[in-house]
């Protein structure tokens, strides 16, 4: 990563400008071109420096439902189960934690009933007990990690 990569990542954490040509606005701000910025973004996604780039939606305000859940996955099955979860369109993301409940994931579904059915399906698919941790209250935490 060079200085432009760092400045781009830092700027993208603040959101894209809500204009017709957001990448041109960013290019002007960062003294680059929109093509260069997009190429760099794709390169950082491909090399794993960035794992995701995209919008964050409040699924409940859009009429959907979601939950946070966890599995206690034996280490020898961790990659297998991660692949099973990643193959499900309802799984927004999953990640490892250093805890007995070592695989956490977020489900985003159309309805609460779909959440319940998907959680049951995951238990059946993996053969593992599942911990469901639905949201009780919403907090907005603006995160910014300068690079």
C-alpha positions in Angstrom: 0.0 0.0 0.0 1.2 3.4 -0.8 0.1 6.9 0.3 -2.8 7.1 -2.2 -4.1 3.7 -1.1 -4.1 5.0 2.5 -5.8 8.2 1.6 -8.4 6.4 -0.4 -9.2 3.9 2.3 -9.4 6.7 4.9 -11.7 8.7 2.7 -13.9 5.8 1.8 -14.6 5.2 5.5 -16.4 8.5 5.5 -18.8 7.4 2.8 -19.2 8.2 -0.9 -20.5 11.6 -1.9 -24.2 11.5 -2.9 -23.7 13.0 -6.3 -24.1 11.7 -9.9 -20.3 11.1 -10.3 -19.0 10.2 -6.8 -15.7 8.7 -8.0 -14.9 11.9 -9.9 -15.5 13.9 -6.7 -13.2 11.6 -4.8 -10.6 11.8 -7.6 -10.6 15.6 -7.4 -10.3 15.4 -3.6 -7.4 12.9 -3.8 -5.7 14.4 -6.8 -6.1 11.3 -8.9 -8.5 9.9 -11.5 -11.7 7.9 -11.0 -10.2 5.0 -13.0 -7.1 4.9 -10.8 -9.1 5.0 -7.6 -11.4 2.2 -8.7 -8.5 0.1 -9.9 -6.8 0.6 -6.5 -10.0 -0.3 -4.6 -10.3 -3.5 -6.7 -6.7 -4.4 -6.1 -7.0 -3.9 -2.3 -10.1 -6.2 -2.4 -8.2 -8.8 -4.4 -5.1 -8.8 -2.2 -7.2 -9.0 1.0 -6.2 -5.7 2.4 -9.9 -4.9 2.2 -12.4 -7.7 2.7 -15.6 -5.8 1.8 -16.7 -2.6 0.2 -20.3 -1.7 -0.1 -23.3 0.0 1.5 -24.6 -0.7 5.0 -28.4 -1.0 5.1 -30.8 -0.9 8.1 -32.6 -4.1 7.1 -35.4 -3.5 9.6 -36.2 -0.1 8.2 -36.4 -1.8 4.8 -38.9 -4.3 6.1 -36.5 -7.2 6.7 -35.2 -9.0 9.8 -31.8 -10.0 11.0 -30.0 -11.6 13.9 -26.5 -12.3 15.3 -25.8 -16.0 15.9 -22.9 -18.2 16.9 -21.8 -21.8 16.6 -19.3 -23.8 18.7 -17.4 -25.4 15.8 -14.7 -28.1 16.4 -11.4 -26.8 15.0 -11.2 -29.7 12.6 -14.5 -28.7 11.0 -14.0 -24.9 11.1 -13.3 -24.3 7.4 -16.0 -26.8 6.4 -18.7 -25.0 8.4 -17.4 -21.6 7.3 -17.9 -22.7 3.7 -21.4 -24.0 4.5 -22.4 -20.6 6.0 -20.7 -18.6 3.2 -22.8 -20.5 0.7 -26.0 -19.3 2.2 -27.4 -16.0 0.8 -28.9 -15.1 4.1 -25.5 -15.0 5.8 -24.2 -11.5 5.6 -20.8 -12.4 7.0 -19.2 -14.7 9.5 -16.0 -14.5 11.6 -13.9 -16.4 14.1 -13.8 -15.5 17.8 -11.5 -16.8 20.5 -14.2 -18.4 22.6 -16.2 -21.6 23.0 -18.7 -20.0 20.6 -16.0 -19.5 18.0 -18.0 -18.8 14.8 -20.2 -15.8 14.7 -22.4 -14.7 11.9 -25.1 -12.3 10.9 -28.3 -13.4 9.2 -30.3 -11.0 7.1 -33.7 -12.3 6.0 -37.0 -11.0 4.6 -39.0 -11.8 7.7 -38.6 -13.0 11.3 -40.1 -16.3 10.3 -37.3 -16.6 7.6 -34.7 -15.9 10.3 -36.2 -18.7 12.5 -36.3 -21.2 9.6 -32.8 -20.3 8.5 -31.4 -20.8 12.0 -33.1 -24.2 12.2 -31.7 -25.1 8.7 -28.1 -24.1 9.8 -28.4 -26.4 12.9 -29.6 -29.2 10.7 -26.9 -28.5 8.0 -24.0 -28.3 10.5 -25.3 -30.7 13.2 -24.1 -28.1 15.7 -26.1 -26.3 18.4 -26.7 -22.7 17.7 -26.8 -19.6 19.9 -29.2 -16.8 18.7 -28.5 -13.3 19.9 -31.2 -11.0 18.5 -30.9 -7.3 18.8 -32.6 -5.7 21.8 -31.7 -2.1 21.1 -30.1 -0.1 18.3 -27.0 1.9 18.8 -25.1 3.8 16.1 -21.3 3.7 16.6 -19.4 5.6 13.9 -16.2 3.7 13.4 -13.2 5.1 11.7 -9.8 3.4 11.5 -7.2 5.7 10.0 -4.7 3.8 7.9 
